[in-house]
Structure formats: structure tokens, C-alpha cells
Amino acid sequence: MGESRTPICDYEGSDYQEKFWEHGSREYEDRVEAIALKRLLPEDGTRLLEVGAGAGRNTSRYRGFRQIVLLDYSRTQIELAQQRLGESERYVYVVGDVYRLPFAQEVFDAATMIRTLHHLVEPQNALSQIRPTLVPGSIFILEYANKRNLKAVARWVFRRQSWSPFDPEQIEFAELNFNFHPRVVHTWLKQAGFSPGRKLTVSHFRLNLLKRLVPINVLVALDSMMQRTGDWAQLTPSVFQVSSVEGTPGRVREGSIWRCPECGSRELQKTTEGLSCRGCKRIWPVRNGIYDFKNPM
Ligand SMILES: C[S@@+](CC[C@H](N)C(=O)[O-])C[C@H]1O[C@@H](n2cnc3c(N)ncnc32)[C@H](O)[C@@H]1O
């Protein structure tokens, strides 16, 4: 069956969008992430892949792209995204696993993965799945949770925390929640075939006390200025790293974007039920405008 073999942080049925973002006093984090994305995104493009899209919190920020493909492991998150963004040819909603992406090679000219790497047990595997789906000249924006952040450094110095923020090893601070060392993420990106570029440090002031005392507009303006220091030092809990795919810039491949995540065949035929794979005979259902690559019929 379409079950992943790697442990997954399952958001099925989660109220993450509502609880964490809409009622969780995270306006500051949301706004500074929007600024970072705006700085790193190209003006326009053909087709962008959003990995771990969740409820589509960031999707409307990919303004210049003609089409956006939202992929998430959780069907309920994708359903929420569809409710928020609506059904249109511009948005393609996909339930799938980053470790077994259902996409052909070179069908995207941009990809993002925001607040998702920190749930991945096999981050390197995920990065090397994303890379072939991108055409040369593409960009990939990755947000990750930084273990070498100022708070962790202070806690370690004052012996309030046993693990060293300078140790390259990732830290699992809660089940399926990891913080990574920036140097290690850089190496993984290179190993996956990306050319890491500019870094922006984000959420410099993620402290409840500060958020209570200082007006949000001030914190956002200061964060926006400080994001540009990201290429010199990364001491924030969140880092936005842009990478490029080297090579002569080309156009995204025409035709179908799909590839069977089970057998790798590119021959998926549209039927009334969904996409039928000629290689392994599985049928990947399409229900209510959502492609499901997790549970074949
Ligand atoms: C913290 S949420 C972030 C959602 C969105 N990117 C945002 O910033 O609002 C992490 C998302 O990653 C998804 N996810 C976790 N593991 C995944 C996997 N193996 N493949 C695809 N999505 C995954 C979860 O279902 C969840 O929606």
C-alpha cells in the first residue's frame, strides 16, 4: 500500500493552522516569514512546488507563479488549503509523501519547503527527492529550525541545557521535531545537487516577553533589517536558505507532471476515478479535486 516506511509527523486532523497561527499570537512570525519569502522569491515563474504546504498559509505569497502545486502528507491539511484558496487551475492539491514524490523530472521552476524539514527523520532523502523535479535555473527556498540559535547558546552556556548548540548533530527536542545545524543543512543541500546561496535569519525576537512589550510593527521592522545579516551569522531559531539548480536555465517540461511514486512509471492515465499507472496498475484516486498518492484504490 501507499504507506511510507519512514516515520512521519502526521498532521491528519490537526488544528495546527487555527491553533498555532490564527489564535496562537504568531502574527510576528508570520509577517517576518512573509518578508523573507518576498526577498527570496523570483518575480515570476511557471510552476512552483510547495512541499509540506499544510493549510496553504504561504501559498498566496507565490504571486508571480502561474501554477502552484501544494503537496502535504495530510489530506485534512490539503482540504483546508483548498477551502482557503478555492478550486482553480492555478492550484493543484496533492496528498503525498516528500520521500516518494509523485512528480516527473524537471516539471517545476521553483520549490519551497517551509517549517517542514524540522519534522523529517530523513532530511537528506527528502532534499534529494525534490532536486530532480526542478529544471536547471530553478530556485529552492528552504526554511529550517536552527539548533545554534541565541537562546540555545545562552541556555547551554548557563548549563540550563545539556546538548551543545555547536555540535553538528541534529537535536530531536520532541518526538519527530528536529533542530539542525546550519553548516550541516548547507552540506546536505550540496550533496542533493543544489547550490546553496543567500541565507536570511528570521524571527530574531521570538520571545513571548518581547512580543508582549514591544509593538509588533517595531519587531517586524527590526527583524526585516536584521534578516540581511544571515549570510554572516545565523543565531535565530529560523533560517531561510535559498539554493539554485545549476545548469543552463530551461523551461519546465511540457505535458504531464506526474510519476508513479510506487513504481516510477511516467505513464499515468486519467480515468474517471483518478490516475491509473500503466507500470504497476495502481489507481491513484482524485477525489473532490485532490490527487491522492498515499492511498491507492
Ligand atoms: C508545521 S507544518 C507547516 C505547514 C506550512 N508549511 C506552514 O508553514 O504553515 C508541517 C507540515 O509538513 C507536513 N509533513 C510532514 N511530514 C511530511 C512528509 N513526509 N511529506 C509531506 N508533508 C509532510 C505536515 O503534514 C504539515 O502539514
The ligand as an SDF file (V2000), in Angstrom:
LIG
                    3D

 27 29  0  0  0  0  0  0  0  0999 V2000
    4.4980   22.7170   10.7250 C   0  0  0  0  0  0  0  0  0  0  0  0
    3.5240   22.3120    9.3360 S   0  0  0  0  0  0  0  0  0  0  0  0
    3.9510   23.6120    8.2070 C   0  0  0  0  0  0  0  0  0  0  0  0
    2.8950   23.9100    7.1850 C   0  0  0  0  0  0  0  0  0  0  0  0
    3.2020   25.1090    6.2770 C   0  0  0  0  0  0  0  0  0  0  0  0
    4.4130   24.8980    5.5090 N   0  0  0  0  0  0  0  0  0  0  0  0
    3.3290   26.3660    7.0940 C   0  0  0  0  0  0  0  0  0  0  0  0
    4.4610   26.8740    7.2400 O   0  0  0  0  0  0  0  0  0  0  0  0
    2.3120   26.8600    7.5770 O   0  0  0  0  0  0  0  0  0  0  0  0
    4.3950   20.9250    8.6690 C   0  0  0  0  0  0  0  0  0  0  0  0
    3.6800   20.2270    7.5290 C   0  0  0  0  0  0  0  0  0  0  0  0
    4.5560   19.2260    6.9900 O   0  0  0  0  0  0  0  0  0  0  0  0
    3.7660   18.1160    6.6140 C   0  0  0  0  0  0  0  0  0  0  0  0
    4.6130   16.9310    6.5060 N   0  0  0  0  0  0  0  0  0  0  0  0
    5.2700   16.2930    7.4980 C   0  0  0  0  0  0  0  0  0  0  0  0
    5.9160   15.2270    7.0200 N   0  0  0  0  0  0  0  0  0  0  0  0
    5.6780   15.1680    5.6820 C   0  0  0  0  0  0  0  0  0  0  0  0
    6.0610   14.2960    4.6220 C   0  0  0  0  0  0  0  0  0  0  0  0
    6.8190   13.2190    4.8570 N   0  0  0  0  0  0  0  0  0  0  0  0
    5.6330   14.5610    3.3710 N   0  0  0  0  0  0  0  0  0  0  0  0
    4.8420   15.6370    3.1300 C   0  0  0  0  0  0  0  0  0  0  0  0
    4.4350   16.5000    4.0820 N   0  0  0  0  0  0  0  0  0  0  0  0
    4.8490   16.2730    5.3560 C   0  0  0  0  0  0  0  0  0  0  0  0
    2.7240   18.0370    7.7020 C   0  0  0  0  0  0  0  0  0  0  0  0
    1.5940   17.2750    7.3050 O   0  0  0  0  0  0  0  0  0  0  0  0
    2.4140   19.5060    7.9570 C   0  0  0  0  0  0  0  0  0  0  0  0
    1.3120   19.9580    7.2140 O   0  0  0  0  0  0  0  0  0  0  0  0
  1  2  1  0
  2  3  1  0
  2 10  1  0
  3  4  1  0
  4  5  1  0
  5  6  1  0
  5  7  1  0
  7  8  2  0
  7  9  1  0
 10 11  1  0
 11 12  1  0
 11 26  1  0
 12 13  1  0
 13 14  1  0
 13 24  1  0
 14 15  1  0
 14 23  1  0
 15 16  2  0
 16 17  1  0
 17 18  1  0
 17 23  2  0
 18 19  1  0
 18 20  2  0
 20 21  1  0
 21 22  2  0
 22 23  1  0
 24 25  1  0
 24 26  1  0
 26 27  1  0
M  CHG  2   2   1   9  -1
M  END
$$$$
